[in-house]
Amino acid sequence: MTLHLAVYNNGDHAALAWLPDGPKIPDCRGFALKRSRGGQADYLHNFLGFSPTDVFPADAPWKWPIQRYLWWDYGVAPGDVVKYQVIPVTGAANALAQRPDLASDWSPELTISSQFTPHISAYFNKGVVAAQWVARALQQEDPQETQRKALLEIIAKPGDPLRDALGALLKGEVLSLLKNAPGDVFAALYELNDPELISALKTLGERANLVLANGAFSSQKPDENAAVRADLDATKTVSVSDRMVSEGHFAHNKFAVFCDEAKAAQTVLTGSTNWTMSGLCTQANNGLLIDDHAVADRFLTQWHALQQAENAFPASLIAANSQQQQFVVDDVTVTPWFAPTSAQQDLQYARNLIANAQHAALFLFFNPGTYSDDPMKETLLQDILERRDSGLYIRGVVNQEIAQVTDDPPPSGAPVTLIGTQDETPLSTDVLVPANIKSKIGNFDPEPLGASPVMVHSKVVVLDPWGDHPVLMTGSHNLGVKASKANDDNLVILEGQAATALASAYAVNIIAIFQAYRWNHYATTQPGGWHGPEDNDTWQDGHLTGESLTELRFWTQQPAPAAAPAG
């Protein structure tokens, strides 16, 4: 028997996937994950023993083996050089032994980094707050309403350890860019209220240039950003251009262009992250950094077009947005789209890529829009889900249920139910909406869902991350028709073999969020509740058949066995 191991880096953490090339391992109680970091060996481990009363075996952490084939190492940091080995653990819970004769080979050394090509990097936060580590940090024995209140207070405090942990590399990179900017910064922002970002903009003074929207406005609150607008105006140095769009529109961008001392655009930061406390700390978000003059200059041109448009959507702006422009950065083809467009040129380009995906489609959606049976009004989520009978591996999370999209067939108690492949077996693993552990289960404690209804705010599609033509789509664009025809938005599409590491990093981010919510759904729907690892080898059965086996083959990049010849 051979254990195949694949390890992936996304800057924030390493992801491990492994798969035996034969049937289940007899008497196996799980796996020990051995890590070498800087030449020093230690173990990743489970967080529960076989009994709720078990005491963690600090001298032999592998004795809490992992009954999974996918795992994440959040104990790494940028710059770490790591490699891993997976070792089966066999025997009864009171007589466990490692089986090095059945172990995987050590994985190749991997450097943890957010730099995925010489000039393209990506950053993620840890804003999924429906997690055990957040619950514990919030003193999980308190009522959930207290947890939410405490979370709101914590994310407003610069320097608070939990705020920093939730904001993770994403928050750190945005602040670093602002603090180390050599020249002017031009930002187009939907929302702004984070105290550290506001302070950094004030420090930039006259080098800070904002097109600031009215955010999520309403008739009762026509300018969500009124307080910070007044605060920045009072500095007499930060340049704020108002973009107060009317009902039916949102000025929804969240990008910043960083210039050199001669005011030439050099780098652009885009992605899904609003410059708010919740955007940085309690919502799952991403930041894409492209260090290329030509791409950055295209965003700077857009910034000036928005400034000149004031509160309107002139025909000249829409016409320019509707023209495809492409750039090549480190052999990656980069296509930045800006909205609104005249005829969904941005979505049509993306739909074509989805239609031609060969292996996989992974995604995070905040609010792509409602169902439509008109192909020209479909969201990209619909386009992906319409391919679920084509053999694609599809996984993702949508921030909320969408009638006739995430409840097809009608709801049956699961967060989302979708039709499977040939046998039309209902599945709850194609797409999930956020779920949390609401009451104590074994050693698992109740979890907050966050400081707002928004938990997954990223807008990301990854196609064929290890195929012949990897694709990444991200930006401020919600990947639906309204964003394309009515909002200020941007959608950046990166593709080609040179984008493999970048697409892989986003795929790892997606599957980590997906697995967190799938686990929460599983743990909270087990008859009698979930109580921890099993003291037998049958736990392997559900992992090594059907959809789960297909999933493991995808993540370990192991093809399915060839069919036996007929006759």
Stockholm file with secondary structure:
# STOCKHOLM 1.0

chainA/1-567         MTLHLAVYNNGDHAALAWLPDGPKIPDCRGFALKRSRGGQADYLHNFLGFSPTDVFPADAPWKWPIQRYLWWDYGVAPGDVVKYQVIPVTGAANALAQRPDLASDWSPELTISSQFTPHISAYFNKGVVAAQWVARALQQEDPQETQRKALLEIIAKPGDPLRDALGALLKGEVLSLLKNAPGDVFAALYELNDPELISALKTLGERANLVLANGAFSSQKPDENAAVRADLDATKTVSVSDRMVSEGHFAHNKFAVFCDEAKAAQTVLTGSTNWTMSGLCTQANNGLLIDDHAVADRFLTQWHALQQAENAFPASLIAANSQQQQFVVDDVTVTPWFAPTSAQQDLQYARNLIANAQHAALFLFFNPGTYSDDPMKETLLQDILERRDSGLYIRGVVNQEIAQVTDDPPPSGAPVTLIGTQDETPLSTDVLVPANIKSKIGNFDPEPLGASPVMVHSKVVVLDPWGDHPVLMTGSHNLGVKASKANDDNLVILEGQAATALASAYAVNIIAIFQAYRWNHYATTQPGGWHGPEDNDTWQDGHLTGESLTELRFWTQQPAPAAAPAG
#=GR chainA/1-567 SS CCEEEEEEECSSCEEEEEEESSSCCTTEEEEEEEEEETTEEEEECCSCCSSTTCCCCTTCGGGSCBCCSEEEETTCCTTCEEEEEEEEEESCTTSCEECGGGCCCCCCCEECCSEEETTEEEEECCCCCSSHHHHHHTTTTSCHHHHHHHHHHHTTSTTCHHHHHHHHHHHHHHHHHHHTCSSCEEEEESCBCCHHHHHHHHHHGGGEEEEEECCSCCSSCSCTTHHHHHHHHTTSSSEEEEECCCTTCCBCCEEEEEECTTCCEEEEEEESCCBSHHHHHTSBCEEEEECCHHHHHHHHHHHHHHHHHTTCCCHHHHHHHTSCCCEEETTEEEEEEEESCSSCHHHHHHHHHHHTCSSEEEEEESCCCCCCSSGGGCCHHHHHHTTTTTTCEEEEEESSCCTTTTEESCCCSSSCEEECSTTCCEESSSCBCCCCCCSCBTTBCCCCCCSSSCSBCCCEEEECTTSSSCEEEEESCCSSHHHHHHSBEEEEEEESGGGHHHHHHHHHHHHHHHHHHHHHHHHHHSTTCCCSCCSSSGGGTTTSSHHHHHHHHHHHTCCCCCCCCCC
#=GC SS_cons         CCEEEEEEECSSCEEEEEEESSSCCTTEEEEEEEEEETTEEEEECCSCCSSTTCCCCTTCGGGSCBCCSEEEETTCCTTCEEEEEEEEEESCTTSCEECGGGCCCCCCCEECCSEEETTEEEEECCCCCSSHHHHHHTTTTSCHHHHHHHHHHHTTSTTCHHHHHHHHHHHHHHHHHHHTCSSCEEEEESCBCCHHHHHHHHHHGGGEEEEEECCSCCSSCSCTTHHHHHHHHTTSSSEEEEECCCTTCCBCCEEEEEECTTCCEEEEEEESCCBSHHHHHTSBCEEEEECCHHHHHHHHHHHHHHHHHTTCCCHHHHHHHTSCCCEEETTEEEEEEEESCSSCHHHHHHHHHHHTCSSEEEEEESCCCCCCSSGGGCCHHHHHHTTTTTTCEEEEEESSCCTTTTEESCCCSSSCEEECSTTCCEESSSCBCCCCCCSCBTTBCCCCCCSSSCSBCCCEEEECTTSSSCEEEEESCCSSHHHHHHSBEEEEEEESGGGHHHHHHHHHHHHHHHHHHHHHHHHHHSTTCCCSCCSSSGGGTTTSSHHHHHHHHHHHTCCCCCCCCCC
//
